[in-house]
Amino acid sequence: MTGKRILTIQDLSCVGQCSLTVALPVLSAYGIETCVLPTGILSNHTAFPEWTCFDFTPEMWNIMEAWRKNDFRFDAFLLGYLGSAAAIDAAKVCFRDFAKGGADILIDPAFGDYGRLYPAFDHKYVAAMADLIQSAHVILPNFTEVCFLTGMEYRDNAPIEYLKSCIAMLADLTPAVIVMTGAEQSGRIGELIYSGGKFTEVWAKLLPGRFHGTGDLFAAAFTAVYLQSGSLPEACKAANDLVIESIKATEADTHCYGVNFEYALAKFRK
Ligand code: PXL
């Protein structure tokens, strides 16, 4: 138990396990008191063909006003898919007004994958995210997000030297420790951690198939273990183990619904 109270700021997608429907149960299962601030309410995530989005940002400001009166403070923040530049502005005020001294701020930029932006986003959103990560202590981008944030070219199956050079460029643009997720090299998948000018690599077995929501699952488990242990590689390893167990428990043709982390969590708590 950390005794820490975390605030996670992300969208609430009603169908398709991702964002808040992953972060809340996973952080709670690791014994962390978790508060939520939804940025938007979607019918389902945007990898399904049809979706609606109710912009929740006006209510974020009302919520923050009540929190100020209650004098709430948080020990840590985990941000994922925010959905709009307006939600990014609200998140900045949230850090300013509700962070305890020394609070950890972890941000998954969560705006793209496989070389492309998610449908709701454009370059303005990327620029707003580049500004937001100035406030972060740890960021969890995938390679697509590293490329959009740096302007580097996205390449499939890029050699590790290229991945590292892009990450080093990103390190010039943010003070945060970088944990690049989903690096793939010779049948392995893992994280490239860049901290204090040095790289650390954490690798796991690459399972076949592409599954939605694994980045959000990784971020939630990583955050829980990082807050408890203070170790970046340990947090990566624990999060990889949970993602792998979840994928193994997922039926192959249901990938858009997210992975079966519910089964994996129940198993790991036995
Ligand atoms: O898993 C990332 C994510 C979160 N939230 C929404 C999304 C996506 C990715 O597509 O659409 C709404």
Boltz pocket constraint, residues with backbone or C-beta under 6 A from the ligand:
constraints:
  - pocket:
      binder: B
      contacts: [[A, 11], [A, 13], [A, 17], [A, 18], [A, 19], [A, 42], [A, 44], [A, 45], [A, 46], [A, 47], [A, 81], [A, 110], [A, 118], [A, 212], [A, 213], [A, 214], [A, 215], [A, 216]]
      max_distance: 6.0
